[in-house]
């Protein structure tokens, strides 16, 4: 059974390659649990509701490169694509592409203490579901 060690994740934000600034990446997908229990039931009944996806990336800050990409997305409140692959290789069943149309609703461009690296954790709010492709 193949196992994956992440060393070469490929991240693109608004068509800008930002992988060299990525420290960690996480794609979170969830579906609401809707209680549809009716009167007289003796146990709860559930149905899947709406999907709610987000992408969380911890970046090593870089001015003007990374900040120059992220700040306008927050400032202009525009929707943009985010594409993530486990490696920089071609899309395949062993290297799927995850794509979402996102908004940046909050951003901390500067964070750190004396002598530490400047990082920023960014949550991209997906407008719809993340899609997965293998071709």
Buried (B, 14 or more C-beta within 10 A) or exposed (E): EEEEEEEEBBBBBBEBEBBEBBEEBEBEBEEEEEEEEEEEEEEEEEEEEEEEBBBEBBBEBBEEEBBEBBBEBBEEEEBBEBBBBBBEEEBEEEBBBBBBBBBBEEBEBEEEEEEEEBBBBBBBBBEEBBEEEEE
